[in-house]
Amino acid sequence: MTPGYERALGMTLLRGRAMTANTDTTSPREVLMNDVLAKQAYDGADPVGRAIDWGGQKGWTVVGVVRAVRSQALWKEPDPELFVPATRELRWSFHVVISTRGDASTLLPAIQRAVRSVDASIPISDVATMRDRLARAAATQRFRAALMGALGTLALVLAAIGIYGVVASSVTRRTQEIGVRMALGEEAALVRRRVVGDAIGMAAAGLVIGTAAALLSGRWISAFLVGVSATDAKTLGGAVAVLVVMTVGAAYVPARRASQIDPMVALRSD
């Protein structure tokens, strides 16, 4: 890396200082490391100012610690990384990172011309903005998320239809019972509350079984998740809350219909 690389990528400097200019192999042997490596190698102690070996060479000094970033894949935890001066590491290719406040896509032609003005023989490839790179990196996960979201929505709709059908059938079978209760003076609000309560009771058993199945099968869907656990309490709690709301909504129409039954008609029904 070269001085300013961490600022261009938006890395946060946690301890120490940034790397100074390293123009040749006689410059100071300074390195930066991310906080993952600092925690692994120094057990949480401050590594700034300590000596470290790199590439079989001694005399390197840690001058700063930066916050780790996901440099390999967005769905993987950051790896421990050590950053050395570009003049000390011979490579066949380099990545040039440029930070700008304007529209980066309009600067790409100017950047290519600037590189060619230094050395026209240098091949330039894979030129893209950071936004485009992030979009490509997340494309697979977004497709999976959209697919899982569509399947989840379909399952939710089918569950609501099933709940409505079961509750409506239950109310139909209890027509005489409801008529007797209303003939004896039970209020319509109590009828609605009873029907909705019975629906919630039936749904509660399914929610318990479904939550247990979700916890047991969580490891199979962990590959589709980024930044959230398959057993995340907030996610499971949100899903349960949505199903409870859907249950109440699906049960309300049959409950309202039951509360409007004429007791005499209900008593005469088979």
Secondary structure by P-SEA (a helix, b strand, c coil): ccccccccccccccccccccccccccccbbbbbcaaaaaaaccccccccbbbbccccccccccccccccccccccccccbbbbcccccccccbbbbbbbbccccccaaaaaaaaaaaacccccccccccaaaaaaaaaaaaaaaaaaaaaaaaaaaaaaaaaaaaaaaaaaaaaaaaaaaaaaacccaaaaaaaaaaaaaaaaaaaaaaaaaaaaaacccccccccccccccaaaaaaaaaaaaaaaaaaaaaaaaaaaaccaaaaaacc
